């Protein structure tokens, strides 16, 4: 019976490892051991120059940088982006989104049709921003003994990868 229970436990642990997307294995003591992997950067596809695209957009909004973003750009739906000046939108897109996910503009946008919703990743980014706002605005405030202004952002989970990091290495110290 004990041996059967151990097999069931090992299978469950393996399923948990697989289900959570953790790269690793279950040792004889039923502890998950992470296999460290080095994240690979998203390769830049030929034919798109992000710096040139951003420069072109900056030129298009020249003189309108202090106007509300919704007056300068079409289809802005994310609340915190709606509330910033147009001149800051491109920096938010480049740093908060692209760099945090290790992607370029095309991950969410259709080039030269920036307001288009054709790319489903754009709605995913909006939904993730709403999740982040809820975590920062509501949930973290309910956890006692945290720092004064605890916050999460895209980098908290994504760590420069399009898919959130799920396989952080386990420290070398034994239990």
C-alpha positions in Angstrom: 0.0 0.0 0.0 2.8 2.4 0.9 4.6 1.7 -2.4 1.3 2.4 -4.3 0.8 5.7 -2.4 4.4 6.7 -3.3 3.8 6.0 -7.0 0.5 8.0 -6.9 2.4 10.9 -5.1 5.2 10.8 -7.7 2.7 10.9 -10.6 0.8 13.8 -9.0 4.0 15.7 -8.4 5.1 15.1 -12.0 1.7 16.3 -13.2 2.0 19.4 -11.1 5.4 20.1 -12.5 4.1 19.6 -16.0 0.9 21.6 -15.4 2.7 24.6 -14.0 5.1 24.6 -16.9 8.1 24.1 -14.5 11.1 22.6 -16.2 12.3 20.0 -13.7 12.1 16.6 -12.3 10.8 14.9 -9.1 13.5 13.2 -7.1 13.1 10.2 -4.8 11.9 12.4 -1.9 9.2 13.8 -4.1 10.8 17.3 -4.2 10.7 19.2 -7.5 14.2 19.9 -8.7 14.3 22.7 -11.2 16.4 22.4 -14.4 17.8 25.8 -15.0 17.3 27.2 -18.5 18.7 30.4 -20.0 15.9 32.4 -21.5 16.5 33.2 -25.1 15.7 36.6 -26.5 13.0 37.0 -29.0 14.7 37.2 -32.4 14.2 40.4 -34.4 12.6 39.6 -37.7 14.1 41.0 -40.8 12.5 44.1 -42.3 11.3 45.9 -39.2 13.3 48.6 -37.5 11.7 49.5 -34.2 13.8 52.5 -33.6 12.9 53.9 -37.1 9.2 53.1 -36.4 9.3 55.0 -33.1 11.1 57.9 -34.7 8.4 58.1 -37.4 5.7 58.1 -34.8 7.5 60.8 -32.7 7.7 62.9 -35.9 3.9 62.4 -36.5 3.0 63.6 -33.0 5.5 66.5 -32.9 3.9 69.5 -31.2 1.2 67.4 -29.6 3.3 65.7 -27.0 1.5 67.5 -24.1 -2.0 66.8 -25.3 -3.9 63.9 -23.7 -3.0 60.6 -25.4 -6.6 60.0 -26.4 -6.6 63.2 -28.5 -3.5 62.2 -30.4 -3.7 58.4 -30.8 -6.8 56.4 -31.8 -8.1 53.4 -29.9 -6.4 54.0 -26.6 -8.3 51.9 -24.1 -6.0 51.1 -21.2 -6.9 53.5 -18.4 -3.4 54.4 -17.3 -2.3 55.2 -20.9 -5.5 57.3 -21.4 -4.3 59.4 -18.5 -0.8 60.3 -19.7 0.4 62.9 -22.2 0.8 61.7 -25.8 4.5 62.2 -25.7 4.9 59.5 -23.0 2.9 56.8 -24.8 5.7 55.7 -27.0 8.1 55.4 -24.1 5.6 53.3 -22.1 5.1 51.0 -25.1 8.8 50.7 -25.7 9.9 50.2 -22.1 7.0 48.9 -20.1 5.7 46.6 -22.8 8.3 45.8 -25.4 11.4 45.6 -23.2 9.5 43.8 -20.3 8.3 41.1 -22.7 11.4 41.0 -24.9 9.4 41.8 -28.0 9.0 44.6 -30.6 6.0 46.6 -31.6 4.7 43.9 -33.9 4.0 41.6 -31.0 0.8 43.6 -30.3 0.5 46.0 -33.3 0.1 45.9 -37.0 2.8 48.1 -38.4 1.5 51.4 -39.8 -2.0 50.5 -38.6 -1.2 51.1 -34.9 -4.8 51.6 -33.8 -5.9 48.3 -35.4 -7.2 45.5 -33.1 -6.3 42.8 -35.7 -3.6 41.3 -33.5 -5.1 39.4 -30.5 -2.0 40.1 -28.4 -3.1 43.7 -28.2 -6.3 42.7 -26.2 -4.2 40.3 -24.1 -1.9 43.2 -23.2 -5.0 45.3 -22.3 -6.3 42.5 -20.1 -2.9 42.0 -18.4 -2.7 45.8 -17.7 -6.1 45.6 -16.1 -5.0 42.6 -14.0 -1.8 44.6 -13.0 -4.0 47.6 -12.0 -6.2 45.4 -9.9 -3.2 43.7 -8.2 -1.6 47.1 -7.5 -4.8 49.0 -6.6 -6.7 46.4 -4.6 -4.9 43.2 -3.8 -1.5 44.2 -2.6 -3.0 46.7 -0.2 -4.7 43.9 1.6 -1.5 42.1 2.4 -0.2 43.2 5.8 3.5 44.1 6.4 4.5 44.8 2.8 6.4 47.9 1.9 4.5 51.2 1.7 3.8 51.1 -2.0 4.2 47.5 -3.2 3.8 47.2 -7.0 4.0 44.7 -9.8 4.5 45.4 -13.4 5.0 43.5 -16.6 8.7 42.7 -15.7 7.6 41.1 -12.4 6.4 38.0 -14.2 7.7 38.2 -17.8 11.4 39.0 -17.1 12.0 39.9 -20.7 10.2 36.9 -22.2 6.9 36.9 -24.0 5.6 34.1 -21.8 5.9 34.7 -18.1 8.8 33.0 -16.3 7.6 29.8 -14.6 10.9 28.0 -13.8 12.9 30.0 -11.4 16.0 28.1 -10.2 15.7 26.5 -6.8 18.4 27.8 -4.3 21.2 25.4 -3.5 20.4 25.3 0.2 18.9 22.0 1.4 15.7 21.8 3.3 
